[in-house]
Structure formats: structure tokens, C-alpha cells
Amino acid sequence: MSYQKDISPIVMAHCSPCHFPDSGKKLPLNTYEAMTTNIEKVLFRVQLPLTDEKFMPWKSKKEPLSDSLIQVIKLWRDQAMPM
């Protein structure tokens, strides 16, 4: 499990362009450092009910993260977030 192989593709597919600084205006999540710093916020928000205004991806054309993708992120976190 690694950021490059497992997490970055999830973030690119589900969090861009809103959380990518060149095109988004939200909390940047486009780097390893940004994800490790904000991992608990990310996990909290992607697991909220779809109707919660803090749910992510909120009002986006992006699909919500599946339970299996959320589990990948949790496992990465639990493994000390390898690069």
C-alpha cells in the first residue's frame, strides 16, 4: 500500500479539480503532504451522509467514494501512510 500507487489515483479521480490548487479553490489535497496532514478530515467528510452539507464530494459530478475505496484510505492511514 502506498500513496503513489493507491491513494493518489483515488484523490485524482474523486477530488480533482476542486482540491487541486491550479484549478480548485478548496483545501489542497494534491500532494502526499496535504493528504497526510488532512487524512482525518478527508475520512470524516467522505463518510458523512450524502445529505450532509459537509459531505465530500459535495454537489460534484464526481461519484462518492465506495466503501472499498474508503477502506483503502483507512488501511493506508493505519499502515503509517507510506509514500
N, CA, C and O atoms as CSV, one atom per row, in Angstrom:
chain,resi,resn,atom,element,x,y,z
A,1,MET,N,N,0.856,-1.170,0.000
A,1,MET,CA,C,0.000,0.000,0.000
A,1,MET,C,C,0.902,1.234,0.000
A,1,MET,O,O,1.841,1.321,0.792
A,2,SER,N,N,0.616,2.186,-0.890
A,2,SER,CA,C,1.410,3.410,-0.914
A,2,SER,C,C,0.579,4.577,-1.430
A,2,SER,O,O,-0.454,4.400,-2.076
A,3,TYR,N,N,1.065,5.771,-1.124
A,3,TYR,CA,C,0.396,6.972,-1.614
A,3,TYR,C,C,0.406,6.982,-3.147
A,3,TYR,O,O,-0.630,7.176,-3.782
A,4,GLN,N,N,1.581,6.771,-3.726
A,4,GLN,CA,C,1.726,6.862,-5.181
A,4,GLN,C,C,0.845,5.857,-5.919
A,4,GLN,O,O,0.173,6.209,-6.889
A,5,LYS,N,N,0.848,4.631,-5.466
A,5,LYS,CA,C,0.146,3.559,-6.179
A,5,LYS,C,C,-1.344,3.498,-5.854
A,5,LYS,O,O,-2.155,3.218,-6.736
A,6,ASP,N,N,-1.712,3.756,-4.606
A,6,ASP,CA,C,-3.082,3.519,-4.170
A,6,ASP,C,C,-3.902,4.769,-3.882
A,6,ASP,O,O,-5.077,4.837,-4.245
A,7,ILE,N,N,-3.300,5.753,-3.236
A,7,ILE,CA,C,-4.067,6.914,-2.772
A,7,ILE,C,C,-4.153,8.008,-3.823
A,7,ILE,O,O,-5.232,8.551,-4.062
A,8,SER,N,N,-3.047,8.335,-4.447
A,8,SER,CA,C,-3.050,9.396,-5.452
A,8,SER,C,C,-4.097,9.168,-6.554
A,8,SER,O,O,-4.787,10.117,-6.927
A,9,PRO,N,N,-4.240,7.955,-7.083
A,9,PRO,CA,C,-5.284,7.747,-8.099
A,9,PRO,C,C,-6.707,7.988,-7.580
A,9,PRO,O,O,-7.568,8.469,-8.317
A,10,ILE,N,N,-6.945,7.655,-6.321
A,10,ILE,CA,C,-8.271,7.899,-5.732
A,10,ILE,C,C,-8.519,9.402,-5.643
A,10,ILE,O,O,-9.584,9.889,-6.022
A,11,VAL,N,N,-7.535,10.123,-5.143
A,11,VAL,CA,C,-7.668,11.574,-4.995
A,11,VAL,C,C,-7.866,12.229,-6.360
A,11,VAL,O,O,-8.706,13.116,-6.512
A,12,MET,N,N,-7.095,11.794,-7.345
A,12,MET,CA,C,-7.217,12.362,-8.691
A,12,MET,C,C,-8.618,12.114,-9.259
A,12,MET,O,O,-9.214,13.006,-9.863
A,13,ALA,N,N,-9.127,10.925,-9.068
A,13,ALA,CA,C,-10.433,10.565,-9.626
A,13,ALA,C,C,-11.603,11.209,-8.901
A,13,ALA,O,O,-12.623,11.509,-9.520
A,14,HIS,N,N,-11.469,11.426,-7.592
A,14,HIS,CA,C,-12.626,11.860,-6.808
A,14,HIS,C,C,-12.521,13.262,-6.218
A,14,HIS,O,O,-13.528,13.812,-5.774
A,15,CYS,N,N,-11.331,13.852,-6.202
A,15,CYS,CA,C,-11.153,15.137,-5.519
A,15,CYS,C,C,-10.713,16.273,-6.449
A,15,CYS,O,O,-10.698,17.438,-6.052
A,16,SER,N,N,-10.361,15.928,-7.672
A,16,SER,CA,C,-9.969,16.973,-8.608
A,16,SER,C,C,-11.191,17.394,-9.413
A,16,SER,O,O,-12.084,16.569,-9.609
A,17,PRO,N,N,-11.276,18.580,-9.871
A,17,PRO,CA,C,-10.290,19.645,-9.772
A,17,PRO,C,C,-10.446,20.512,-8.525
A,17,PRO,O,O,-9.603,21.372,-8.268
A,18,CYS,N,N,-11.490,20.305,-7.757
A,18,CYS,CA,C,-11.789,21.213,-6.640
A,18,CYS,C,C,-10.662,21.328,-5.613
A,18,CYS,O,O,-10.429,22.404,-5.061
A,19,HIS,N,N,-9.970,20.226,-5.359
A,19,HIS,CA,C,-8.927,20.229,-4.328
A,19,HIS,C,C,-7.519,20.223,-4.911
A,19,HIS,O,O,-6.566,19.788,-4.264
A,20,PHE,N,N,-7.402,20.712,-6.142
A,20,PHE,CA,C,-6.104,20.839,-6.800
A,20,PHE,C,C,-5.855,22.322,-7.037
A,20,PHE,O,O,-6.607,22.958,-7.775
A,21,PRO,N,N,-4.813,22.888,-6.427
A,21,PRO,CA,C,-4.601,24.340,-6.380
A,21,PRO,C,C,-4.669,25.092,-7.705
A,21,PRO,O,O,-5.175,26.215,-7.730
A,22,ASP,N,N,-4.191,24.533,-8.784
A,22,ASP,CA,C,-4.211,25.274,-10.043
A,22,ASP,C,C,-5.618,25.531,-10.560
A,22,ASP,O,O,-5.849,26.504,-11.279
A,23,SER,N,N,-6.565,24.662,-10.196
A,23,SER,CA,C,-7.915,24.832,-10.708
A,23,SER,C,C,-8.991,24.874,-9.630
A,23,SER,O,O,-10.129,25.247,-9.914
A,24,GLY,N,N,-8.660,24.505,-8.424
A,24,GLY,CA,C,-9.659,24.455,-7.360
A,24,GLY,C,C,-9.465,25.539,-6.324
A,24,GLY,O,O,-8.414,26.175,-6.243
A,25,LYS,N,N,-10.506,25.733,-5.533
A,25,LYS,CA,C,-10.459,26.767,-4.503
A,25,LYS,C,C,-10.691,26.179,-3.109
A,25,LYS,O,O,-10.964,26.911,-2.157
A,26,LYS,N,N,-10.581,24.885,-3.001
A,26,LYS,CA,C,-10.804,24.191,-1.730
A,26,LYS,C,C,-9.470,23.797,-1.113
A,26,LYS,O,O,-8.414,24.034,-1.699
A,27,LEU,N,N,-9.522,23.201,0.062
A,27,LEU,CA,C,-8.342,22.690,0.748
A,27,LEU,C,C,-7.539,21.814,-0.211
A,27,LEU,O,O,-8.070,20.825,-0.716
A,28,PRO,N,N,-6.279,22.147,-0.475
A,28,PRO,CA,C,-5.480,21.334,-1.399
A,28,PRO,C,C,-5.272,19.917,-0.871
A,28,PRO,O,O,-4.943,19.709,0.297
A,29,LEU,N,N,-5.475,18.951,-1.765
A,29,LEU,CA,C,-5.264,17.544,-1.416
A,29,LEU,C,C,-4.443,16.840,-2.496
A,29,LEU,O,O,-4.512,15.619,-2.637
A,30,ASN,N,N,-3.687,17.594,-3.236
A,30,ASN,CA,C,-2.993,17.061,-4.404
A,30,ASN,C,C,-1.579,16.565,-4.141
A,30,ASN,O,O,-0.877,16.194,-5.082
A,31,THR,N,N,-1.146,16.550,-2.895
A,31,THR,CA,C,0.204,16.083,-2.587
A,31,THR,C,C,0.164,15.096,-1.421
A,31,THR,O,O,-0.808,15.024,-0.669
A,32,TYR,N,N,1.241,14.350,-1.303
A,32,TYR,CA,C,1.387,13.436,-0.176
A,32,TYR,C,C,1.273,14.197,1.142
A,32,TYR,O,O,0.567,13.765,2.054
A,33,GLU,N,N,1.965,15.322,1.239
A,33,GLU,CA,C,1.945,16.117,2.468
A,33,GLU,C,C,0.536,16.599,2.807
A,33,GLU,O,O,0.122,16.564,3.965
A,34,ALA,N,N,-0.186,17.043,1.799
A,34,ALA,CA,C,-1.552,17.525,2.037
A,34,ALA,C,C,-2.458,16.396,2.524
A,34,ALA,O,O,-3.272,16.595,3.425
A,35,MET,N,N,-2.318,15.221,1.935
A,35,MET,CA,C,-3.155,14.096,2.359
A,35,MET,C,C,-2.786,13.616,3.752
A,35,MET,O,O,-3.673,13.320,4.552
A,36,THR,N,N,-1.496,13.532,4.060
A,36,THR,CA,C,-1.122,13.058,5.392
A,36,THR,C,C,-1.544,14.043,6.470
A,36,THR,O,O,-1.935,13.637,7.564
A,37,THR,N,N,-1.469,15.319,6.170
A,37,THR,CA,C,-1.881,16.348,7.132
A,37,THR,C,C,-3.385,16.345,7.352
A,37,THR,O,O,-3.854,16.635,8.453
A,38,ASN,N,N,-4.138,16.023,6.320
A,38,ASN,CA,C,-5.595,16.153,6.376
A,38,ASN,C,C,-6.343,14.824,6.332
A,38,ASN,O,O,-7.548,14.803,6.079
A,39,ILE,N,N,-5.653,13.730,6.571
A,39,ILE,CA,C,-6.270,12.413,6.415
A,39,ILE,C,C,-7.528,12.235,7.259
A,39,ILE,O,O,-8.512,11.672,6.779
A,40,GLU,N,N,-7.515,12.698,8.493
A,40,GLU,CA,C,-8.699,12.520,9.343
A,40,GLU,C,C,-9.872,13.359,8.839
A,40,GLU,O,O,-11.015,12.903,8.869
A,41,LYS,N,N,-9.602,14.569,8.381
A,41,LYS,CA,C,-10.666,15.411,7.806
A,41,LYS,C,C,-11.264,14.747,6.575
A,41,LYS,O,O,-12.483,14.712,6.409
A,42,VAL,N,N,-10.402,14.221,5.716
A,42,VAL,CA,C,-10.866,13.568,4.495
A,42,VAL,C,C,-11.749,12.372,4.850
A,42,VAL,O,O,-12.863,12.250,4.341
A,43,LEU,N,N,-11.262,11.502,5.711
A,43,LEU,CA,C,-12.041,10.327,6.086
A,43,LEU,C,C,-13.361,10.697,6.747
A,43,LEU,O,O,-14.384,10.063,6.491
A,44,PHE,N,N,-13.343,11.702,7.580
A,44,PHE,CA,C,-14.581,12.144,8.218
A,44,PHE,C,C,-15.607,12.585,7.173
A,44,PHE,O,O,-16.766,12.170,7.214
A,45,ARG,N,N,-15.170,13.422,6.247
A,45,ARG,CA,C,-16.114,14.014,5.295
A,45,ARG,C,C,-16.622,13.038,4.246
A,45,ARG,O,O,-17.774,13.142,3.826
A,46,VAL,N,N,-15.800,12.096,3.814
A,46,VAL,CA,C,-16.283,11.140,2.804
A,46,VAL,C,C,-17.224,10.101,3.394
A,46,VAL,O,O,-17.884,9.374,2.652
A,47,GLN,N,N,-17.294,10.021,4.731
A,47,GLN,CA,C,-18.174,9.051,5.380
A,47,GLN,C,C,-19.457,9.663,5.940
A,47,GLN,O,O,-20.282,8.949,6.510
A,48,LEU,N,N,-19.629,10.952,5.788
A,48,LEU,CA,C,-20.865,11.602,6.238
A,48,LEU,C,C,-22.036,11.164,5.361
A,48,LEU,O,O,-21.822,10.669,4.254
A,49,PRO,N,N,-23.269,11.336,5.836
A,49,PRO,CA,C,-24.426,11.059,4.981
A,49,PRO,C,C,-24.396,11.959,3.738
A,49,PRO,O,O,-23.960,13.108,3.810
A,50,LEU,N,N,-24.856,11.438,2.620
A,50,LEU,CA,C,-24.854,12.192,1.359
A,50,LEU,C,C,-25.564,13.539,1.469
A,50,LEU,O,O,-25.245,14.473,0.734
A,51,THR,N,N,-26.514,13.636,2.375
A,51,THR,CA,C,-27.287,14.873,2.504
A,51,THR,C,C,-26.620,15.915,3.402
A,51,THR,O,O,-27.069,17.060,3.459
A,52,ASP,N,N,-25.571,15.536,4.091
A,52,ASP,CA,C,-24.863,16.469,4.970
A,52,ASP,C,C,-24.115,17.489,4.129
A,52,ASP,O,O,-23.445,17.121,3.164
A,53,GLU,N,N,-24.218,18.748,4.475
A,53,GLU,CA,C,-23.560,19.795,3.681
A,53,GLU,C,C,-22.037,19.715,3.717
A,53,GLU,O,O,-21.367,20.346,2.900
A,54,LYS,N,N,-21.484,18.949,4.650
A,54,LYS,CA,C,-20.029,18.788,4.718
A,54,LYS,C,C,-19.547,17.521,4.006
A,54,LYS,O,O,-18.344,17.268,3.942
A,55,PHE,N,N,-20.480,16.722,3.471
A,55,PHE,CA,C,-20.115,15.516,2.746
A,55,PHE,C,C,-19.280,15.867,1.511
A,55,PHE,O,O,-19.537,16.858,0.827
A,56,MET,N,N,-18.279,15.033,1.245
A,56,MET,CA,C,-17.472,15.211,0.039
A,56,MET,C,C,-17.513,13.924,-0.772
A,56,MET,O,O,-17.466,12.834,-0.201
A,57,PRO,N,N,-17.599,14.030,-2.068
A,57,PRO,CA,C,-17.623,15.252,-2.873
A,57,PRO,C,C,-19.020,15.870,-2.898
A,57,PRO,O,O,-19.974,15.241,-3.354
A,58,TRP,N,N,-19.132,17.079,-2.417
A,58,TRP,CA,C,-20.399,17.790,-2.272
A,58,TRP,C,C,-20.798,18.444,-3.590
A,58,TRP,O,O,-20.006,19.160,-4.205
A,59,LYS,N,N,-22.020,18.196,-4.012
A,59,LYS,CA,C,-22.583,18.807,-5.221
A,59,LYS,C,C,-21.610,18.737,-6.393
A,59,LYS,O,O,-21.458,19.689,-7.158
A,60,SER,N,N,-20.979,17.623,-6.506
A,60,SER,CA,C,-19.982,17.418,-7.541
A,60,SER,C,C,-20.510,16.416,-8.552
A,60,SER,O,O,-21.428,15.649,-8.262
A,61,LYS,N,N,-19.933,16.428,-9.717
A,61,LYS,CA,C,-20.267,15.411,-10.702
A,61,LYS,C,C,-19.499,14.125,-10.419
A,61,LYS,O,O,-19.678,13.117,-11.103
A,62,LYS,N,N,-18.654,14.175,-9.416
A,62,LYS,CA,C,-17.874,13.008,-9.029
A,62,LYS,C,C,-18.737,12.071,-8.189
A,62,LYS,O,O,-19.593,12.507,-7.419
A,63,GLU,N,N,-18.491,10.781,-8.359
A,63,GLU,CA,C,-19.185,9.777,-7.559
A,63,GLU,C,C,-18.626,9.774,-6.141
A,63,GLU,O,O,-17.431,10.000,-5.952
A,64,PRO,N,N,-19.461,9.523,-5.150
A,64,PRO,CA,C,-18.947,9.356,-3.791
A,64,PRO,C,C,-17.983,8.174,-3.755
A,64,PRO,O,O,-18.070,7.265,-4.581
A,65,LEU,N,N,-17.082,8.193,-2.810
A,65,LEU,CA,C,-16.157,7.083,-2.651
A,65,LEU,C,C,-16.921,5.852,-2.177
A,65,LEU,O,O,-17.763,5.930,-1.282
A,66,SER,N,N,-16.616,4.741,-2.781
A,66,SER,CA,C,-17.234,3.483,-2.369
A,66,SER,C,C,-16.661,3.060,-1.015
A,66,SER,O,O,-15.623,3.558,-0.579
A,67,ASP,N,N,-17.350,2.143,-0.371
A,67,ASP,CA,C,-16.851,1.625,0.904
A,67,ASP,C,C,-15.468,1.006,0.729
A,67,ASP,O,O,-14.616,1.125,1.609
A,68,SER,N,N,-15.245,0.351,-0.400
A,68,SER,CA,C,-13.941,-0.292,-0.605
A,68,SER,C,C,-12.832,0.742,-0.776
A,68,SER,O,O,-11.715,0.519,-0.307
A,69,LEU,N,N,-13.110,1.870,-1.437
A,69,LEU,CA,C,-12.097,2.924,-1.560
A,69,LEU,C,C,-11.826,3.589,-0.212
A,69,LEU,O,O,-10.683,3.925,0.096
A,70,ILE,N,N,-12.853,3.774,0.574
A,70,ILE,CA,C,-12.672,4.331,1.921
A,70,ILE,C,C,-11.813,3.378,2.753
A,70,ILE,O,O,-10.964,3.818,3.529
A,71,GLN,N,N,-12.034,2.087,2.589
A,71,GLN,CA,C,-11.229,1.106,3.321
A,71,GLN,C,C,-9.767,1.164,2.888
A,71,GLN,O,O,-8.875,0.993,3.719
A,72,VAL,N,N,-9.507,1.400,1.610
A,72,VAL,CA,C,-8.125,1.539,1.126
A,72,VAL,C,C,-7.455,2.717,1.821
A,72,VAL,O,O,-6.313,2.611,2.268
A,73,ILE,N,N,-8.160,3.833,1.911
A,73,ILE,CA,C,-7.596,5.023,2.564
A,73,ILE,C,C,-7.351,4.758,4.046
A,73,ILE,O,O,-6.321,5.161,4.588
A,74,LYS,N,N,-8.281,4.092,4.694
A,74,LYS,CA,C,-8.103,3.761,6.114
A,74,LYS,C,C,-6.915,2.828,6.316
A,74,LYS,O,O,-6.125,3.015,7.242
A,75,LEU,N,N,-6.791,1.842,5.467
A,75,LEU,CA,C,-5.675,0.909,5.582
A,75,LEU,C,C,-4.346,1.640,5.386
A,75,LEU,O,O,-3.389,1.403,6.124
A,76,TRP,N,N,-4.290,2.515,4.407
A,76,TRP,CA,C,-3.083,3.318,4.179
A,76,TRP,C,C,-2.745,4.133,5.431
A,76,TRP,O,O,-1.594,4.168,5.865
A,77,ARG,N,N,-3.749,4.779,5.998
A,77,ARG,CA,C,-3.536,5.545,7.234
A,77,ARG,C,C,-3.022,4.640,8.347
A,77,ARG,O,O,-2.072,4.985,9.049
A,78,ASP,N,N,-3.648,3.495,8.502
A,78,ASP,CA,C,-3.283,2.577,9.571
A,78,ASP,C,C,-1.895,1.970,9.385
A,78,ASP,O,O,-1.293,1.493,10.347
A,79,GLN,N,N,-1.391,1.987,8.169
A,79,GLN,CA,C,-0.042,1.494,7.880
A,79,GLN,C,C,0.996,2.614,7.925
A,79,GLN,O,O,2.089,2.473,7.376
A,80,ALA,N,N,0.656,3.712,8.569
A,80,ALA,CA,C,1.556,4.866,8.750
A,80,ALA,C,C,1.798,5.636,7.463
A,80,ALA,O,O,2.836,6.281,7.318
A,81,MET,N,N,0.864,5.580,6.531
A,81,MET,CA,C,0.832,6.384,5.318
A,81,MET,C,C,2.134,6.350,4.510
A,81,MET,O,O,2.766,7.388,4.311
A,82,PRO,N,N,2.536,5.162,4.044
A,82,PRO,CA,C,3.765,5.082,3.257
A,82,PRO,C,C,3.658,5.870,1.956
A,82,PRO,O,O,2.594,5.965,1.345
A,83,MET,N,N,4.782,6.426,1.559
A,83,MET,CA,C,4.829,7.226,0.341
A,83,MET,C,C,4.637,6.292,-0.853
A,83,MET,O,O,4.639,6.745,-1.997
